């Protein structure tokens, strides 16, 4: 019988920061790292779908939700240290990551030979400048000015996310539609998950994870963990290219294309995700 009771626990990272995570399920441990504009609850339905065969550890990465603060000078090394602290505390040896969380999962496995398996869902690797971060200066200025909708549009365009239709609209109209969406989200409430207004500044964090790991691909030839590369057939082309590049260098990897799905696939159903479909592939790989 599935144990779907969710318990919130904490572990202390190397720099003394408390890392909050949700624990649910029974069986071997699996750490599940969320992506950009998300917290742990963003993928909680995926965690529940896996909880019959695994114990899921679902942290809020730093700077969002119940996650600890990002300290001055934060680098991706601290993100990896957070995962390592969680592995040490729980005994888990499998890690799954979504988007930027997948980059952190791969980096963790590089630094930890005891990580056995990694699930990487569409890591947005920078391949020879494919993920330019020149838009961050404008984004940071809009955040500082309190222009959240403008910053969200800048981030969406800079990361090439959102509907392709938005890229054809006049920017003023896109910002107006974004404002309407944010206000509706705040009226309706989102349960445990923070709203877009609260999460908007974290776009900077995830963009810097991508920029800081621009030279990662050749290093991944040294990775000894088994890797499942997951992606949707309807995801942006640059994410599919990232998976193709990984497939070419990882010593022990297999790739699965989720037909008809996109970058939202791991998310909860209300956010357009298909967590049961993703869970089936992960469970098959881990078994």
N, C-alpha and C positions, 0 to 999 in steps of 0.2 A: 504493500500500500504506500502511495506517495506521501512523503512528509513535506507538505507545502508551507509549513509554518516558517515565517521569516523572522530571523533574530538579527538585530543590529549589534555589532561588536566593533572593537577598536584594536589596532595594533600600532606600535610606535616605530616610525621609520628611523633611518640612521641619523638624521639631523634632529631628532626629537619631536617631529611632527606626528600628531595622532592621525591615523588613516582609518576612516570609518568604512565598514563594509557590511553587507547583508549576507547572512548564511541561510541556506535552505537546501533540503534534499537529503539523500542518503547515498553513500557509496564513495568511490574514489573522488578526490578533490579536483575541482576545475575552477580556476580564477577567470572571471569574465570582465574584460575592460571595455568600457563604453567609448564612443567616439565624440566628435565635435557636437556642440549644442545638445549634449546629453548629460545625464547623470546615471547612476546605477539603475534606478527605477525605469529608465527609458527602455531597457532590455529585460525587464523582469519577467515578461511572458515567455521569452526565450529561456530564461533561467528555470522557470517552472516546468517548461516542456522537457527539460533535461534532468529535473530533480528526481525522477523515478530511478535513475541509474547512477547519479553522481551527486556529490555535495557541492553546491555552487557557492562561490565566494565572489560577491559582486560589489566592488568598492565604488565610492564616489571619488573620482580623481581630484587632485588638489584644485582649489579655487572655485569649486561648485558644489551645490548640495551640502551634504554633511562632511565633505572632504576638508582636510586641513588647509591652511593658507599657503599660497605660493609666496615663498620668502624672496627678498631681494636677491637678484642674481640667479634665480631658479633656472636650471637647465634640465634637459631630458634625463640626465643622470639621476636627478632626484626622483623622477617618475619611475625609473627602473628600480631605484632603492625601495620605493614604496611597495612595488610588486614583490621584491625579494623579501621584505619584512613579512608580507602576507604569506609567502611560500614557507618561510621559516616557521611562522606561528601555526600554520595549519597542516603542514606536511604535504600540501598539494604539489603535484609535479606536472600538471597540464595547464596551459594558459591559452585562452581565446581572446582575441582583440578585434574590435570593430574600428575601421578607418584609422584615425591617428592612434587609437588604442592598439591596433594591430602592429603598428610600427614599434610601440613600446613592448608588446609581447615578443616580437622578434629580437629586439635588443636585449630583453631579459634572458631569452634562451641563449643568446651569444655569450652572456656573462655568467650563465649558470649551466654547466654541463649536466646537472641533475634534472633539468627540465626535459621531459621525455617527448611531449607532443605540443604542437602549437597549431591553433586554428587562426588563420589570418584572413579576415573579411575585408577585402578592398583597401589595403593600405595605400594612401596617396603618396607614394614615393616620388621624390624629385629626381627625374631622370634627365640629366644634362640640361637643367634649367626649365624643365617642363612645368614646374609649379612656382612661378614668379611671385614674390611677396612685395612687389613695389606698391601694391594697393594698401599695405598696412599703415603707411603714414596718414593717408586720408581716413582710414578706419579709426585709428587711434584719436585723431582730431575730432571726429564726429562723436565718438564715445565721450571724450572729455567735455564736449559742448552739450551733452545730454541729448543728442539727436539719435536716439536708438534706432528708429526706423531707417534713417539714412545709413547708419553703420551696418545694419543687417543687410541692406541692399548691397552695400560695398563689399561685405564679406561674401554674400551669395555670388556676386559676379566674379569676385577675385578667386573663389574656390571652385567656380563653375558648377555650383549646385543649384537646386531649384529647377522649376520648369523652364525649358528652352524658350517658352513664350515670353517669360519675363525679360529675357535678353533682347527681345525685339520691341518692347514697350518703351515709351518715353520714361526717363528715370523718375520724373515727378509723379507719374501715375503709379509706377511700381512702389514708390515710397508711400503713397497714399493707401494703396492696397495693403501694404505691410503694416501700416499704422492700424488699419481696421482689423486685421488679423490679430495683432498683439492685444488690442483693446478687448476684442471678443474673447480671446484666451484668458485674459485677466478676469473678465466677468464670470466666465463659466468655471474657472478653477481647473487645476490639473492634478489634483491629488498630491502625491509625494513629490512629483517632478516640478522643479522650478520652471517658471515661464520664460519666454524668449527675452523679455526685458532683463531679467536677472542673468540669463546665460549669455547674452550678447557679448560682453567683454571677453569671454573665454574663447571666442573665435581667434583672438590674437594668440592665445596659448597654443592652440592646435596648429596654427600656421607656423609658429616658431618650432614646434616639434618637427614638422616637415622640412623647414629650412635647415635646421641644425643637423639633420640626418641625410643631407643631400648626397654624401659619399658612401652611403651604407651598402649599396648593392654588392660591390666586390667583396666586402667583408662577410657577406652572408654565405659565400662559398665554404666558410669554415663551420657553418651551423651543422650540428649533429642530431638535433631533434627531428622527429618526423613532423612534417608540416602539411596541413590541409589548406589549400588556397581556395577561397570561396568568393564568388562574385555573381552579380546579376547580369543577365543578357541585355537589360535595358539601362544599365549604368553608364555614366559618361565614358567616352573612349579612353581618356587618360587613365582611368582606374583599371580598365581592361588591359591597357598596355603595361601598367605596373605589375599586374598579375602575370602577364606573359614574360616580363623581364625576370621576375622571381622564379618562375618555372624553369627558366634557362640557367639559373645559377645555384639553386638550392640542391644539395646532394640527395635529399630524401623527401620529395614533395609530390603530391598529386593535386590536381585541380578539378573543381566541380563548378560548372556554370548553372546557375539557377534560372531556368527559363522563365521569361516573363516578369522577372523581378528586377528591382533596382537597388540603389544605395540605401533605401529605407528598409530593406528586407528584414534585418535583425530586430527592428523596433517593434513596439507593441502594435496590436491591430488598429487601435484608434488613430495611430500616427501613420498608417498606411503600410505597416509591416506584415510579414508573413512568418512569424516566429516558429510555427510548427514545421514549415517546410525547411527552414534553416536547421532546426533542431534535429530533424531526421538525418541530415548529412553529417552533422557533428557527432551524433550518437553512433552512427555507423563507423565513422573514423575512429572514435575513441574505444569502440568495442573490438 
